[in-house]
Amino acid sequence: MLPVDALAAAPSPIRRDAEGVARVGGTRVRLESVICAFEAGCAAEVILRKYPSVGLADIERVIAYYLSRREEVQAYMEARRRVEIEVQQENAARFPSVGVRERLLARHAWTRSTRPHAEDTSDGEYDQR
């Protein structure tokens, strides 16, 4: 028979980083990445293949945590989605995509005109000859 101490729950592998994002273990893998994979039907072993930096035991503990606190985790994930949408909207307002192609083409033409011996290579870099 196992001692009672052996049955004590392992510490949670979920930690919050400086920005308040829940991460799994000592990795940069977000809690929602593991939960979304689980909700999509992935077994813990499949999630491990997707995120090899996270240990199998941590993945299993995250899933167990989620199953025992589903509403709390879903509320956290919804709050994170709202933050992501706000950031996307702020970025779209600060850096409009209208005219990006034209600006890039103009920059390319200017670079070619100021570097007459530069030849365009296949990887987009210039070869000075």
MIDOSE-1310 file (N, C-alpha, C; in nm, 2 decimals, decimal comma, always signed):
residues 129
mlpv	+0,08/-0,12/+0,00/+0,00/+0,00/+0,00/+0,09/+0,12/+0,00; +0,05/+0,23/-0,07/+0,12/+0,35/-0,08/+0,10/+0,44/+0,04; +0,20/+0,51/+0,08/+0,18/+0,61/+0,19/+0,09/+0,72/+0,14; +0,02/+0,78/+0,23/-0,07/+0,89/+0,20/+0,00/+1,00/+0,13
dala	+0,12/+1,03/+0,16/+0,19/+1,14/+0,10/+0,21/+1,12/-0,05; +0,22/+0,99/-0,09/+0,24/+0,96/-0,23/+0,11/+1,00/-0,31; +0,00/+1,00/-0,25/-0,13/+1,03/-0,32/-0,15/+1,18/-0,32; -0,07/+1,26/-0,26/-0,09/+1,41/-0,27/-0,08/+1,46/-0,41
aaps	-0,16/+1,55/-0,45/-0,16/+1,61/-0,58/-0,03/+1,68/-0,61; +0,02/+1,65/-0,74/+0,14/+1,72/-0,78/+0,11/+1,87/-0,80; +0,21/+1,95/-0,79/+0,19/+2,10/-0,81/+0,14/+2,12/-0,95; +0,06/+2,22/-0,97/+0,01/+2,26/-1,10/+0,12/+2,30/-1,19
pirr	+0,12/+2,25/-1,32/+0,22/+2,29/-1,41/+0,19/+2,43/-1,48; +0,08/+2,49/-1,44/+0,04/+2,61/-1,50/+0,09/+2,73/-1,42; +0,16/+2,82/-1,50/+0,21/+2,94/-1,43/+0,17/+3,06/-1,52; +0,17/+3,18/-1,46/+0,14/+3,30/-1,54/+0,27/+3,38/-1,56
daeg	+0,29/+3,42/-1,68/+0,41/+3,50/-1,71/+0,38/+3,65/-1,68; +0,48/+3,73/-1,71/+0,47/+3,88/-1,67/+0,35/+3,95/-1,73; +0,30/+3,90/-1,85/+0,19/+3,96/-1,91/+0,06/+3,90/-1,87; +0,06/+3,80/-1,78/-0,06/+3,73/-1,73/-0,11/+3,62/-1,81
varv	-0,02/+3,57/-1,91/-0,06/+3,46/-1,99/-0,03/+3,33/-1,92; -0,12/+3,24/-1,92/-0,10/+3,11/-1,85/-0,01/+3,02/-1,94; +0,10/+2,98/-1,89/+0,19/+2,89/-1,96/+0,20/+2,76/-1,90; +0,24/+2,66/-1,97/+0,25/+2,52/-1,92/+0,39/+2,48/-1,89
ggtr	+0,41/+2,44/-1,76/+0,55/+2,41/-1,72/+0,64/+2,52/-1,73; +0,77/+2,49/-1,76/+0,87/+2,60/-1,78/+0,88/+2,64/-1,92; +0,77/+2,62/-2,00/+0,78/+2,65/-2,14/+0,70/+2,77/-2,18; +0,70/+2,81/-2,30/+0,63/+2,92/-2,35/+0,49/+2,88/-2,41
vrle	+0,46/+2,75/-2,40/+0,34/+2,69/-2,46/+0,22/+2,75/-2,37; +0,13/+2,81/-2,44/+0,01/+2,86/-2,37/-0,09/+2,76/-2,33; -0,15/+2,78/-2,22/-0,26/+2,69/-2,16/-0,36/+2,67/-2,27; -0,40/+2,77/-2,34/-0,51/+2,75/-2,44/-0,46/+2,67/-2,56
svic	-0,34/+2,66/-2,59/-0,29/+2,57/-2,69/-0,31/+2,43/-2,66; -0,28/+2,39/-2,54/-0,30/+2,25/-2,49/-0,45/+2,22/-2,48; -0,53/+2,31/-2,43/-0,67/+2,29/-2,41/-0,74/+2,28/-2,55; -0,71/+2,37/-2,64/-0,77/+2,37/-2,77/-0,74/+2,24/-2,84
afea	-0,62/+2,19/-2,83/-0,58/+2,06/-2,89/-0,66/+1,95/-2,83; -0,68/+1,95/-2,69/-0,76/+1,85/-2,62/-0,90/+1,86/-2,67; -0,96/+1,98/-2,67/-1,10/+2,00/-2,72/-1,12/+1,95/-2,86; -1,01/+1,96/-2,94/-1,02/+1,91/-3,08/-1,01/+1,76/-3,09
gcaa	-1,00/+1,69/-2,98/-1,00/+1,55/-2,98/-0,86/+1,49/-2,97; -0,76/+1,57/-2,95/-0,62/+1,51/-2,94/-0,60/+1,45/-2,81; -0,54/+1,33/-2,81/-0,50/+1,26/-2,69/-0,37/+1,33/-2,63; -0,34/+1,31/-2,51/-0,22/+1,37/-2,45/-0,09/+1,34/-2,53
evil	-0,08/+1,22/-2,58/+0,04/+1,18/-2,66/+0,05/+1,26/-2,79; -0,07/+1,29/-2,85/-0,07/+1,37/-2,97/-0,03/+1,51/-2,94; -0,08/+1,56/-2,83/-0,05/+1,70/-2,78/+0,10/+1,71/-2,76; +0,16/+1,60/-2,70/+0,30/+1,60/-2,67/+0,38/+1,61/-2,81
rkyp	+0,33/+1,54/-2,91/+0,40/+1,55/-3,04/+0,39/+1,70/-3,10; +0,28/+1,76/-3,07/+0,26/+1,90/-3,12/+0,35/+2,00/-3,04; +0,37/+1,97/-2,91/+0,44/+2,06/-2,82/+0,54/+1,98/-2,74; +0,65/+1,93/-2,81/+0,75/+1,84/-2,74/+0,82/+1,90/-2,62
svgl	+0,82/+2,03/-2,61/+0,89/+2,10/-2,49/+0,81/+2,08/-2,36; +0,68/+2,04/-2,37/+0,60/+2,01/-2,26/+0,60/+1,86/-2,23; +0,62/+1,83/-2,10/+0,63/+1,69/-2,07/+0,49/+1,63/-2,07; +0,48/+1,50/-2,09/+0,35/+1,43/-2,09/+0,28/+1,44/-1,96
adie	+0,35/+1,43/-1,85/+0,29/+1,44/-1,72/+0,23/+1,58/-1,70; +0,29/+1,69/-1,75/+0,24/+1,82/-1,74/+0,11/+1,83/-1,83; +0,11/+1,77/-1,94/+0,00/+1,78/-2,03/-0,12/+1,71/-1,96; -0,10/+1,59/-1,91/-0,20/+1,52/-1,84/-0,26/+1,60/-1,72
rvia	-0,17/+1,67/-1,64/-0,21/+1,75/-1,53/-0,29/+1,87/-1,58; -0,25/+1,93/-1,69/-0,33/+2,04/-1,74/-0,47/+2,00/-1,78; -0,48/+1,88/-1,85/-0,61/+1,83/-1,89/-0,69/+1,80/-1,77; -0,63/+1,74/-1,66/-0,71/+1,71/-1,54/-0,76/+1,84/-1,48
yyls	-0,67/+1,94/-1,47/-0,71/+2,07/-1,42/-0,82/+2,13/-1,49; -0,82/+2,12/-1,63/-0,92/+2,17/-1,71/-1,05/+2,10/-1,68; -1,05/+1,97/-1,68/-1,17/+1,89/-1,66/-1,23/+1,92/-1,52; -1,15/+1,95/-1,42/-1,21/+1,98/-1,29/-1,25/+2,13/-1,27
rree	-1,20/+2,21/-1,36/-1,23/+2,36/-1,35/-1,26/+2,42/-1,48; -1,35/+2,35/-1,55/-1,38/+2,38/-1,69/-1,43/+2,53/-1,71; -1,52/+2,57/-1,62/-1,58/+2,70/-1,63/-1,48/+2,81/-1,61; -1,39/+2,79/-1,51/-1,29/+2,88/-1,48/-1,19/+2,90/-1,59
vqay	-1,15/+2,79/-1,65/-1,05/+2,79/-1,76/-1,11/+2,85/-1,88; -1,24/+2,81/-1,91/-1,30/+2,87/-2,03/-1,32/+3,02/-2,01; -1,35/+3,07/-1,89/-1,36/+3,21/-1,87/-1,23/+3,28/-1,89; -1,12/+3,22/-1,85/-0,98/+3,27/-1,87/-0,96/+3,28/-2,02
mear	-0,99/+3,17/-2,09/-0,96/+3,17/-2,24/-1,04/+3,27/-2,31; -1,17/+3,29/-2,27/-1,25/+3,40/-2,33/-1,19/+3,53/-2,31; -1,15/+3,56/-2,19/-1,08/+3,69/-2,16/-0,96/+3,71/-2,24; -0,88/+3,60/-2,26/-0,76/+3,61/-2,35/-0,80/+3,64/-2,49
rrve	-0,91/+3,58/-2,54/-0,96/+3,61/-2,68/-0,99/+3,75/-2,69; -1,06/+3,81/-2,59/-1,10/+3,95/-2,60/-0,97/+4,04/-2,61; -0,87/+4,01/-2,53/-0,75/+4,08/-2,53/-0,68/+4,07/-2,67; -0,68/+3,95/-2,72/-0,62/+3,93/-2,85/-0,69/+4,02/-2,96
ievq	-0,82/+4,02/-2,95/-0,90/+4,10/-3,05/-0,87/+4,25/-3,04; -0,86/+4,29/-2,91/-0,83/+4,43/-2,89/-0,69/+4,47/-2,94; -0,60/+4,38/-2,92/-0,46/+4,41/-2,97/-0,46/+4,41/-3,12; -0,53/+4,31/-3,19/-0,54/+4,31/-3,33/-0,60/+4,44/-3,39
qena	-0,71/+4,49/-3,32/-0,77/+4,61/-3,36/-0,68/+4,73/-3,35; -0,61/+4,74/-3,23/-0,51/+4,84/-3,21/-0,41/+4,84/-3,32; -0,35/+4,72/-3,35/-0,25/+4,71/-3,45/-0,30/+4,75/-3,59; -0,42/+4,71/-3,62/-0,48/+4,75/-3,75/-0,50/+4,90/-3,76
arfp	-0,53/+4,96/-3,65/-0,55/+5,11/-3,65/-0,41/+5,18/-3,66; -0,31/+5,13/-3,59/-0,18/+5,19/-3,59/-0,10/+5,16/-3,72; -0,12/+5,05/-3,78/-0,05/+5,00/-3,90/-0,14/+4,96/-4,01; -0,21/+5,05/-4,07/-0,31/+5,01/-4,17/-0,24/+4,94/-4,29
svgv	-0,31/+4,84/-4,34/-0,26/+4,76/-4,45/-0,29/+4,82/-4,58; -0,37/+4,92/-4,59/-0,40/+4,98/-4,72/-0,28/+5,04/-4,78; -0,25/+5,01/-4,90/-0,14/+5,06/-4,97/+0,00/+5,00/-4,94; +0,00/+4,89/-4,87/+0,13/+4,82/-4,83/+0,20/+4,77/-4,96
rerl	+0,13/+4,71/-5,04/+0,19/+4,66/-5,17/+0,25/+4,77/-5,25; +0,18/+4,88/-5,26/+0,24/+4,99/-5,34/+0,36/+5,05/-5,27; +0,36/+5,06/-5,14/+0,47/+5,12/-5,07/+0,59/+5,02/-5,08; +0,57/+4,89/-5,08/+0,68/+4,80/-5,09/+0,74/+4,80/-5,23
larh	+0,65/+4,81/-5,33/+0,70/+4,82/-5,47/+0,78/+4,95/-5,49; +0,73/+5,06/-5,43/+0,80/+5,19/-5,45/+0,94/+5,18/-5,38; +0,94/+5,12/-5,26/+1,07/+5,10/-5,19/+1,17/+5,01/-5,27; +1,11/+4,91/-5,33/+1,19/+4,82/-5,42/+1,25/+4,90/-5,53
awtr	+1,17/+4,98/-5,60/+1,21/+5,05/-5,72/+1,32/+5,15/-5,67; +1,30/+5,22/-5,56/+1,39/+5,32/-5,51/+1,53/+5,25/-5,48; +1,52/+5,13/-5,42/+1,65/+5,06/-5,38/+1,72/+5,02/-5,51; +1,65/+4,98/-5,61/+1,72/+4,94/-5,73/+1,78/+5,06/-5,80
strp	+1,71/+5,17/-5,79/+1,76/+5,29/-5,86/+1,88/+5,35/-5,79; +1,89/+5,33/-5,66/+2,00/+5,39/-5,58/+2,12/+5,29/-5,57; +2,10/+5,17/-5,61/+2,20/+5,06/-5,62/+2,20/+5,00/-5,75; +2,25/+5,07/-5,85/+2,24/+5,02/-5,99/+2,31/+4,89/-6,02
haed	+2,41/+4,85/-5,94/+2,47/+4,72/-5,96/+2,42/+4,61/-5,88; +2,31/+4,63/-5,80/+2,25/+4,53/-5,72/+2,17/+4,44/-5,81; +2,19/+4,31/-5,80/+2,10/+4,22/-5,87/+2,01/+4,15/-5,77; +1,89/+4,13/-5,81/+1,79/+4,07/-5,73/+1,82/+3,92/-5,73
tsdg	+1,83/+3,85/-5,62/+1,85/+3,71/-5,61/+1,72/+3,64/-5,57; +1,71/+3,51/-5,58/+1,59/+3,44/-5,56/+1,53/+3,46/-5,42; +1,61/+3,48/-5,32/+1,56/+3,49/-5,18/+1,53/+3,64/-5,14; +1,53/+3,73/-5,24/+1,49/+3,86/-5,21/+1,60/+3,95/-5,16
eydq	+1,72/+3,90/-5,15/+1,84/+3,97/-5,11/+1,91/+4,03/-5,23; +1,99/+4,12/-5,21/+2,06/+4,18/-5,32/+2,21/+4,14/-5,32; +2,25/+4,11/-5,44/+2,39/+4,06/-5,46/+2,47/+4,18/-5,52; +2,57/+4,23/-5,44/+2,65/+4,33/-5,49/+2,77/+4,28/-5,58
r	+2,77/+4,32/-5,70/+2,88/+4,27/-5,79/+2,96/+4,38/-5,84
